[in-house]
Amino acid sequence: MKYSKIVLLLSTVLPFLLSAAEPSAFGAGDLSSSNPYGLTSNEKVILDTKKKLHKVAVKSNNQADKLDSLRERIDGLQSVIESLSRQTHKNKLDLKNQAQVNELKANSSSEYEKRLSDLVQHNEKLLSEQANLISEISLVVDDINSKYVSKNEFNVTSKRCKCF
């Protein structure tokens, strides 16, 4: 009896165990399994197309990632270019302002030189007039000295006049 129970148990369990290692006929043609088997030619074409579409999708995602990366780099370069453009514009304005300041300084210095030159000429004229006046005064003083009496002569004449 024990022998018959063991045989019965083995005969019922053994076919299940053996069938688990063998692929089921019900799974044949399943395209969603990792290793499909028993495919028809149309199913093989569909499976190949599915694999190719998956590869294309992966490549497309990679290209999209690269495109996003390139867009970010382009945005960065654009911001650098805009910054350089603003700085260039600011430098141009500063250069114009500096040129105007230099022109004003040049005009101011030329006006100053002109006024200084006018003052020098005026002073030279005044100096020559003063020299002429001094020479005239010295002539008058010389004339006076030659026509008038010296102090000693005056004192002598004055003593004589007192005597009278």
PyMOL CGO cylinders between C-alpha atoms (Angstrom):
from pymol import cmd
from pymol.cgo import CYLINDER

trace = [
    CYLINDER, 0.00, 0.00, 0.00, 2.74, 2.32, 0.78, 0.3, 1, 1, 1, 1, 1, 1,
    CYLINDER, 2.74, 2.32, 0.78, 4.24, 1.49, -2.53, 0.3, 1, 1, 1, 1, 1, 1,
    CYLINDER, 4.24, 1.49, -2.53, 1.06, 2.27, -4.35, 0.3, 1, 1, 1, 1, 1, 1,
    CYLINDER, 1.06, 2.27, -4.35, 0.70, 5.63, -2.60, 0.3, 1, 1, 1, 1, 1, 1,
    CYLINDER, 0.70, 5.63, -2.60, 4.20, 6.62, -3.61, 0.3, 1, 1, 1, 1, 1, 1,
    CYLINDER, 4.20, 6.62, -3.61, 3.59, 5.56, -7.19, 0.3, 1, 1, 1, 1, 1, 1,
    CYLINDER, 3.59, 5.56, -7.19, 0.31, 7.42, -7.26, 0.3, 1, 1, 1, 1, 1, 1,
    CYLINDER, 0.31, 7.42, -7.26, 1.89, 10.54, -5.83, 0.3, 1, 1, 1, 1, 1, 1,
    CYLINDER, 1.89, 10.54, -5.83, 4.83, 10.36, -8.22, 0.3, 1, 1, 1, 1, 1, 1,
    CYLINDER, 4.83, 10.36, -8.22, 2.58, 9.74, -11.20, 0.3, 1, 1, 1, 1, 1, 1,
    CYLINDER, 2.58, 9.74, -11.20, 0.53, 12.83, -10.41, 0.3, 1, 1, 1, 1, 1, 1,
    CYLINDER, 0.53, 12.83, -10.41, 3.38, 15.17, -9.46, 0.3, 1, 1, 1, 1, 1, 1,
    CYLINDER, 3.38, 15.17, -9.46, 5.97, 14.00, -11.95, 0.3, 1, 1, 1, 1, 1, 1,
    CYLINDER, 5.97, 14.00, -11.95, 4.11, 15.08, -15.11, 0.3, 1, 1, 1, 1, 1, 1,
    CYLINDER, 4.11, 15.08, -15.11, 3.73, 18.59, -13.66, 0.3, 1, 1, 1, 1, 1, 1,
    CYLINDER, 3.73, 18.59, -13.66, 7.39, 18.77, -12.80, 0.3, 1, 1, 1, 1, 1, 1,
    CYLINDER, 7.39, 18.77, -12.80, 8.43, 17.54, -16.22, 0.3, 1, 1, 1, 1, 1, 1,
    CYLINDER, 8.43, 17.54, -16.22, 6.06, 19.85, -18.04, 0.3, 1, 1, 1, 1, 1, 1,
    CYLINDER, 6.06, 19.85, -18.04, 7.39, 22.90, -16.16, 0.3, 1, 1, 1, 1, 1, 1,
    CYLINDER, 7.39, 22.90, -16.16, 10.79, 22.45, -17.80, 0.3, 1, 1, 1, 1, 1, 1,
    CYLINDER, 10.79, 22.45, -17.80, 9.24, 22.11, -21.22, 0.3, 1, 1, 1, 1, 1, 1,
    CYLINDER, 9.24, 22.11, -21.22, 7.77, 25.17, -22.93, 0.3, 1, 1, 1, 1, 1, 1,
    CYLINDER, 7.77, 25.17, -22.93, 4.07, 25.26, -23.09, 0.3, 1, 1, 1, 1, 1, 1,
    CYLINDER, 4.07, 25.26, -23.09, 2.29, 25.11, -26.39, 0.3, 1, 1, 1, 1, 1, 1,
    CYLINDER, 2.29, 25.11, -26.39, 0.07, 27.89, -25.13, 0.3, 1, 1, 1, 1, 1, 1,
    CYLINDER, 0.07, 27.89, -25.13, 3.09, 30.33, -24.97, 0.3, 1, 1, 1, 1, 1, 1,
    CYLINDER, 3.09, 30.33, -24.97, 4.03, 29.73, -28.59, 0.3, 1, 1, 1, 1, 1, 1,
    CYLINDER, 4.03, 29.73, -28.59, 3.72, 32.90, -30.71, 0.3, 1, 1, 1, 1, 1, 1,
    CYLINDER, 3.72, 32.90, -30.71, 3.78, 35.24, -27.69, 0.3, 1, 1, 1, 1, 1, 1,
    CYLINDER, 3.78, 35.24, -27.69, 5.62, 38.33, -29.02, 0.3, 1, 1, 1, 1, 1, 1,
    CYLINDER, 5.62, 38.33, -29.02, 5.79, 39.99, -25.63, 0.3, 1, 1, 1, 1, 1, 1,
    CYLINDER, 5.79, 39.99, -25.63, 7.94, 37.28, -24.04, 0.3, 1, 1, 1, 1, 1, 1,
    CYLINDER, 7.94, 37.28, -24.04, 11.70, 37.74, -23.86, 0.3, 1, 1, 1, 1, 1, 1,
    CYLINDER, 11.70, 37.74, -23.86, 12.46, 34.69, -26.07, 0.3, 1, 1, 1, 1, 1, 1,
    CYLINDER, 12.46, 34.69, -26.07, 9.43, 33.96, -28.23, 0.3, 1, 1, 1, 1, 1, 1,
    CYLINDER, 9.43, 33.96, -28.23, 9.28, 30.64, -30.07, 0.3, 1, 1, 1, 1, 1, 1,
    CYLINDER, 9.28, 30.64, -30.07, 7.10, 28.99, -32.61, 0.3, 1, 1, 1, 1, 1, 1,
    CYLINDER, 7.10, 28.99, -32.61, 6.61, 32.18, -34.60, 0.3, 1, 1, 1, 1, 1, 1,
    CYLINDER, 6.61, 32.18, -34.60, 5.17, 32.35, -38.06, 0.3, 1, 1, 1, 1, 1, 1,
    CYLINDER, 5.17, 32.35, -38.06, 7.00, 34.33, -40.74, 0.3, 1, 1, 1, 1, 1, 1,
    CYLINDER, 7.00, 34.33, -40.74, 4.66, 37.31, -40.24, 0.3, 1, 1, 1, 1, 1, 1,
    CYLINDER, 4.66, 37.31, -40.24, 5.25, 37.20, -36.48, 0.3, 1, 1, 1, 1, 1, 1,
    CYLINDER, 5.25, 37.20, -36.48, 9.03, 37.05, -37.08, 0.3, 1, 1, 1, 1, 1, 1,
    CYLINDER, 9.03, 37.05, -37.08, 8.79, 40.16, -39.29, 0.3, 1, 1, 1, 1, 1, 1,
    CYLINDER, 8.79, 40.16, -39.29, 6.69, 41.89, -36.61, 0.3, 1, 1, 1, 1, 1, 1,
    CYLINDER, 6.69, 41.89, -36.61, 9.24, 40.93, -33.94, 0.3, 1, 1, 1, 1, 1, 1,
    CYLINDER, 9.24, 40.93, -33.94, 12.14, 42.22, -36.08, 0.3, 1, 1, 1, 1, 1, 1,
    CYLINDER, 12.14, 42.22, -36.08, 10.23, 45.43, -36.76, 0.3, 1, 1, 1, 1, 1, 1,
    CYLINDER, 10.23, 45.43, -36.76, 9.51, 45.75, -33.03, 0.3, 1, 1, 1, 1, 1, 1,
    CYLINDER, 9.51, 45.75, -33.03, 13.21, 45.35, -32.23, 0.3, 1, 1, 1, 1, 1, 1,
    CYLINDER, 13.21, 45.35, -32.23, 14.17, 47.88, -34.91, 0.3, 1, 1, 1, 1, 1, 1,
    CYLINDER, 14.17, 47.88, -34.91, 11.57, 50.35, -33.61, 0.3, 1, 1, 1, 1, 1, 1,
    CYLINDER, 11.57, 50.35, -33.61, 12.97, 49.94, -30.12, 0.3, 1, 1, 1, 1, 1, 1,
    CYLINDER, 12.97, 49.94, -30.12, 16.49, 50.67, -31.41, 0.3, 1, 1, 1, 1, 1, 1,
    CYLINDER, 16.49, 50.67, -31.41, 15.18, 53.70, -33.34, 0.3, 1, 1, 1, 1, 1, 1,
    CYLINDER, 15.18, 53.70, -33.34, 13.37, 54.94, -30.22, 0.3, 1, 1, 1, 1, 1, 1,
    CYLINDER, 13.37, 54.94, -30.22, 16.58, 54.59, -28.18, 0.3, 1, 1, 1, 1, 1, 1,
    CYLINDER, 16.58, 54.59, -28.18, 18.57, 56.45, -30.85, 0.3, 1, 1, 1, 1, 1, 1,
    CYLINDER, 18.57, 56.45, -30.85, 15.86, 59.10, -31.05, 0.3, 1, 1, 1, 1, 1, 1,
    CYLINDER, 15.86, 59.10, -31.05, 16.00, 59.59, -27.28, 0.3, 1, 1, 1, 1, 1, 1,
    CYLINDER, 16.00, 59.59, -27.28, 19.79, 59.83, -27.41, 0.3, 1, 1, 1, 1, 1, 1,
    CYLINDER, 19.79, 59.83, -27.41, 19.57, 62.38, -30.22, 0.3, 1, 1, 1, 1, 1, 1,
    CYLINDER, 19.57, 62.38, -30.22, 16.93, 64.33, -28.28, 0.3, 1, 1, 1, 1, 1, 1,
    CYLINDER, 16.93, 64.33, -28.28, 19.26, 64.40, -25.28, 0.3, 1, 1, 1, 1, 1, 1,
    CYLINDER, 19.26, 64.40, -25.28, 22.13, 65.58, -27.48, 0.3, 1, 1, 1, 1, 1, 1,
    CYLINDER, 22.13, 65.58, -27.48, 19.85, 68.20, -29.04, 0.3, 1, 1, 1, 1, 1, 1,
    CYLINDER, 19.85, 68.20, -29.04, 18.84, 69.46, -25.61, 0.3, 1, 1, 1, 1, 1, 1,
    CYLINDER, 18.84, 69.46, -25.61, 22.50, 69.61, -24.62, 0.3, 1, 1, 1, 1, 1, 1,
    CYLINDER, 22.50, 69.61, -24.62, 23.35, 71.53, -27.80, 0.3, 1, 1, 1, 1, 1, 1,
    CYLINDER, 23.35, 71.53, -27.80, 20.46, 73.94, -27.20, 0.3, 1, 1, 1, 1, 1, 1,
    CYLINDER, 20.46, 73.94, -27.20, 21.73, 74.61, -23.70, 0.3, 1, 1, 1, 1, 1, 1,
    CYLINDER, 21.73, 74.61, -23.70, 25.22, 75.25, -25.06, 0.3, 1, 1, 1, 1, 1, 1,
    CYLINDER, 25.22, 75.25, -25.06, 23.80, 77.55, -27.74, 0.3, 1, 1, 1, 1, 1, 1,
    CYLINDER, 23.80, 77.55, -27.74, 21.82, 79.43, -25.08, 0.3, 1, 1, 1, 1, 1, 1,
    CYLINDER, 21.82, 79.43, -25.08, 25.02, 79.80, -23.07, 0.3, 1, 1, 1, 1, 1, 1,
    CYLINDER, 25.02, 79.80, -23.07, 26.92, 81.07, -26.11, 0.3, 1, 1, 1, 1, 1, 1,
    CYLINDER, 26.92, 81.07, -26.11, 24.09, 83.49, -26.91, 0.3, 1, 1, 1, 1, 1, 1,
    CYLINDER, 24.09, 83.49, -26.91, 24.23, 84.92, -23.42, 0.3, 1, 1, 1, 1, 1, 1,
    CYLINDER, 24.23, 84.92, -23.42, 28.02, 85.31, -23.72, 0.3, 1, 1, 1, 1, 1, 1,
    CYLINDER, 28.02, 85.31, -23.72, 27.63, 87.02, -27.11, 0.3, 1, 1, 1, 1, 1, 1,
    CYLINDER, 27.63, 87.02, -27.11, 24.92, 89.32, -25.74, 0.3, 1, 1, 1, 1, 1, 1,
    CYLINDER, 24.92, 89.32, -25.74, 27.15, 90.20, -22.81, 0.3, 1, 1, 1, 1, 1, 1,
    CYLINDER, 27.15, 90.20, -22.81, 30.06, 90.93, -25.15, 0.3, 1, 1, 1, 1, 1, 1,
    CYLINDER, 30.06, 90.93, -25.15, 27.76, 93.01, -27.35, 0.3, 1, 1, 1, 1, 1, 1,
    CYLINDER, 27.76, 93.01, -27.35, 26.59, 95.08, -24.38, 0.3, 1, 1, 1, 1, 1, 1,
    CYLINDER, 26.59, 95.08, -24.38, 30.18, 95.56, -23.24, 0.3, 1, 1, 1, 1, 1, 1,
    CYLINDER, 30.18, 95.56, -23.24, 31.24, 96.56, -26.77, 0.3, 1, 1, 1, 1, 1, 1,
    CYLINDER, 31.24, 96.56, -26.77, 28.41, 99.09, -26.97, 0.3, 1, 1, 1, 1, 1, 1,
    CYLINDER, 28.41, 99.09, -26.97, 29.37, 100.49, -23.56, 0.3, 1, 1, 1, 1, 1, 1,
    CYLINDER, 29.37, 100.49, -23.56, 33.01, 100.74, -24.67, 0.3, 1, 1, 1, 1, 1, 1,
    CYLINDER, 33.01, 100.74, -24.67, 31.97, 102.58, -27.85, 0.3, 1, 1, 1, 1, 1, 1,
    CYLINDER, 31.97, 102.58, -27.85, 29.95, 105.07, -25.81, 0.3, 1, 1, 1, 1, 1, 1,
    CYLINDER, 29.95, 105.07, -25.81, 32.83, 105.54, -23.38, 0.3, 1, 1, 1, 1, 1, 1,
    CYLINDER, 32.83, 105.54, -23.38, 35.21, 106.08, -26.30, 0.3, 1, 1, 1, 1, 1, 1,
    CYLINDER, 35.21, 106.08, -26.30, 32.87, 108.70, -27.82, 0.3, 1, 1, 1, 1, 1, 1,
    CYLINDER, 32.87, 108.70, -27.82, 32.57, 110.46, -24.48, 0.3, 1, 1, 1, 1, 1, 1,
    CYLINDER, 32.57, 110.46, -24.48, 36.33, 110.41, -24.04, 0.3, 1, 1, 1, 1, 1, 1,
    CYLINDER, 36.33, 110.41, -24.04, 36.81, 111.83, -27.54, 0.3, 1, 1, 1, 1, 1, 1,
    CYLINDER, 36.81, 111.83, -27.54, 34.37, 114.64, -26.74, 0.3, 1, 1, 1, 1, 1, 1,
    CYLINDER, 34.37, 114.64, -26.74, 36.16, 115.36, -23.47, 0.3, 1, 1, 1, 1, 1, 1,
    CYLINDER, 36.16, 115.36, -23.47, 39.51, 115.41, -25.28, 0.3, 1, 1, 1, 1, 1, 1,
    CYLINDER, 39.51, 115.41, -25.28, 38.09, 117.75, -27.93, 0.3, 1, 1, 1, 1, 1, 1,
    CYLINDER, 38.09, 117.75, -27.93, 36.73, 120.08, -25.24, 0.3, 1, 1, 1, 1, 1, 1,
    CYLINDER, 36.73, 120.08, -25.24, 40.09, 120.03, -23.48, 0.3, 1, 1, 1, 1, 1, 1,
    CYLINDER, 40.09, 120.03, -23.48, 41.88, 120.76, -26.75, 0.3, 1, 1, 1, 1, 1, 1,
    CYLINDER, 41.88, 120.76, -26.75, 39.50, 123.64, -27.49, 0.3, 1, 1, 1, 1, 1, 1,
    CYLINDER, 39.50, 123.64, -27.49, 39.88, 124.89, -23.94, 0.3, 1, 1, 1, 1, 1, 1,
    CYLINDER, 39.88, 124.89, -23.94, 43.66, 124.71, -24.08, 0.3, 1, 1, 1, 1, 1, 1,
    CYLINDER, 43.66, 124.71, -24.08, 43.78, 126.44, -27.48, 0.3, 1, 1, 1, 1, 1, 1,
    CYLINDER, 43.78, 126.44, -27.48, 41.52, 129.19, -26.12, 0.3, 1, 1, 1, 1, 1, 1,
    CYLINDER, 41.52, 129.19, -26.12, 43.78, 129.45, -23.07, 0.3, 1, 1, 1, 1, 1, 1,
    CYLINDER, 43.78, 129.45, -23.07, 46.85, 129.67, -25.30, 0.3, 1, 1, 1, 1, 1, 1,
    CYLINDER, 46.85, 129.67, -25.30, 45.19, 132.38, -27.38, 0.3, 1, 1, 1, 1, 1, 1,
    CYLINDER, 45.19, 132.38, -27.38, 44.27, 134.40, -24.29, 0.3, 1, 1, 1, 1, 1, 1,
    CYLINDER, 44.27, 134.40, -24.29, 47.75, 133.90, -22.92, 0.3, 1, 1, 1, 1, 1, 1,
    CYLINDER, 47.75, 133.90, -22.92, 49.25, 135.07, -26.21, 0.3, 1, 1, 1, 1, 1, 1,
    CYLINDER, 49.25, 135.07, -26.21, 46.99, 138.14, -26.19, 0.3, 1, 1, 1, 1, 1, 1,
    CYLINDER, 46.99, 138.14, -26.19, 48.06, 138.91, -22.63, 0.3, 1, 1, 1, 1, 1, 1,
    CYLINDER, 48.06, 138.91, -22.63, 51.73, 138.52, -23.55, 0.3, 1, 1, 1, 1, 1, 1,
    CYLINDER, 51.73, 138.52, -23.55, 51.33, 140.90, -26.47, 0.3, 1, 1, 1, 1, 1, 1,
    CYLINDER, 51.33, 140.90, -26.47, 49.44, 143.40, -24.31, 0.3, 1, 1, 1, 1, 1, 1,
    CYLINDER, 49.44, 143.40, -24.31, 52.12, 143.18, -21.61, 0.3, 1, 1, 1, 1, 1, 1,
    CYLINDER, 52.12, 143.18, -21.61, 54.87, 143.64, -24.21, 0.3, 1, 1, 1, 1, 1, 1,
    CYLINDER, 54.87, 143.64, -24.21, 53.05, 146.71, -25.52, 0.3, 1, 1, 1, 1, 1, 1,
    CYLINDER, 53.05, 146.71, -25.52, 52.70, 148.11, -21.98, 0.3, 1, 1, 1, 1, 1, 1,
    CYLINDER, 52.70, 148.11, -21.98, 56.38, 147.40, -21.29, 0.3, 1, 1, 1, 1, 1, 1,
    CYLINDER, 56.38, 147.40, -21.29, 57.46, 149.18, -24.46, 0.3, 1, 1, 1, 1, 1, 1,
    CYLINDER, 57.46, 149.18, -24.46, 55.20, 152.14, -23.57, 0.3, 1, 1, 1, 1, 1, 1,
    CYLINDER, 55.20, 152.14, -23.57, 56.69, 152.20, -20.08, 0.3, 1, 1, 1, 1, 1, 1,
    CYLINDER, 56.69, 152.20, -20.08, 60.19, 152.07, -21.53, 0.3, 1, 1, 1, 1, 1, 1,
    CYLINDER, 60.19, 152.07, -21.53, 59.31, 155.00, -23.80, 0.3, 1, 1, 1, 1, 1, 1,
    CYLINDER, 59.31, 155.00, -23.80, 57.89, 156.92, -20.84, 0.3, 1, 1, 1, 1, 1, 1,
    CYLINDER, 57.89, 156.92, -20.84, 60.97, 156.19, -18.73, 0.3, 1, 1, 1, 1, 1, 1,
    CYLINDER, 60.97, 156.19, -18.73, 63.24, 157.40, -21.52, 0.3, 1, 1, 1, 1, 1, 1,
    CYLINDER, 63.24, 157.40, -21.52, 61.12, 160.56, -21.87, 0.3, 1, 1, 1, 1, 1, 1,
    CYLINDER, 61.12, 160.56, -21.87, 61.25, 161.12, -18.10, 0.3, 1, 1, 1, 1, 1, 1,
    CYLINDER, 61.25, 161.12, -18.10, 65.01, 160.60, -18.07, 0.3, 1, 1, 1, 1, 1, 1,
    CYLINDER, 65.01, 160.60, -18.07, 65.34, 163.18, -20.89, 0.3, 1, 1, 1, 1, 1, 1,
    CYLINDER, 65.34, 163.18, -20.89, 63.20, 165.63, -18.93, 0.3, 1, 1, 1, 1, 1, 1,
    CYLINDER, 63.20, 165.63, -18.93, 65.23, 164.97, -15.76, 0.3, 1, 1, 1, 1, 1, 1,
    CYLINDER, 65.23, 164.97, -15.76, 68.46, 165.45, -17.70, 0.3, 1, 1, 1, 1, 1, 1,
    CYLINDER, 68.46, 165.45, -17.70, 67.10, 168.69, -19.15, 0.3, 1, 1, 1, 1, 1, 1,
    CYLINDER, 67.10, 168.69, -19.15, 66.08, 169.88, -15.71, 0.3, 1, 1, 1, 1, 1, 1,
    CYLINDER, 66.08, 169.88, -15.71, 69.47, 168.97, -14.31, 0.3, 1, 1, 1, 1, 1, 1,
    CYLINDER, 69.47, 168.97, -14.31, 71.21, 170.92, -17.02, 0.3, 1, 1, 1, 1, 1, 1,
    CYLINDER, 71.21, 170.92, -17.02, 69.00, 174.06, -16.66, 0.3, 1, 1, 1, 1, 1, 1,
    CYLINDER, 69.00, 174.06, -16.66, 68.66, 174.38, -12.94, 0.3, 1, 1, 1, 1, 1, 1,
    CYLINDER, 68.66, 174.38, -12.94, 71.02, 175.23, -10.16, 0.3, 1, 1, 1, 1, 1, 1,
    CYLINDER, 71.02, 175.23, -10.16, 72.65, 172.60, -8.00, 0.3, 1, 1, 1, 1, 1, 1,
    CYLINDER, 72.65, 172.60, -8.00, 72.11, 172.59, -4.26, 0.3, 1, 1, 1, 1, 1, 1,
    CYLINDER, 72.11, 172.59, -4.26, 75.56, 173.84, -3.48, 0.3, 1, 1, 1, 1, 1, 1,
    CYLINDER, 75.56, 173.84, -3.48, 75.17, 176.67, -5.94, 0.3, 1, 1, 1, 1, 1, 1,
    CYLINDER, 75.17, 176.67, -5.94, 71.79, 177.45, -4.48, 0.3, 1, 1, 1, 1, 1, 1,
    CYLINDER, 71.79, 177.45, -4.48, 73.17, 177.53, -0.95, 0.3, 1, 1, 1, 1, 1, 1,
    CYLINDER, 73.17, 177.53, -0.95, 76.00, 179.79, -2.03, 0.3, 1, 1, 1, 1, 1, 1,
    CYLINDER, 76.00, 179.79, -2.03, 73.55, 182.07, -3.85, 0.3, 1, 1, 1, 1, 1, 1,
    CYLINDER, 73.55, 182.07, -3.85, 71.22, 182.05, -0.95, 0.3, 1, 1, 1, 1, 1, 1,
    CYLINDER, 71.22, 182.05, -0.95, 74.00, 183.16, 1.45, 0.3, 1, 1, 1, 1, 1, 1,
    CYLINDER, 74.00, 183.16, 1.45, 74.88, 185.95, -0.85, 0.3, 1, 1, 1, 1, 1, 1,
    CYLINDER, 74.88, 185.95, -0.85, 71.30, 187.03, -1.05, 0.3, 1, 1, 1, 1, 1, 1,
    CYLINDER, 71.30, 187.03, -1.05, 71.05, 187.19, 2.69, 0.3, 1, 1, 1, 1, 1, 1,
    CYLINDER, 71.05, 187.19, 2.69, 73.89, 189.45, 2.80, 0.3, 1, 1, 1, 1, 1, 1,
    CYLINDER, 73.89, 189.45, 2.80, 71.99, 192.10, 0.94, 0.3, 1, 1, 1, 1, 1, 1,
]
cmd.load_cgo(trace, "trace")
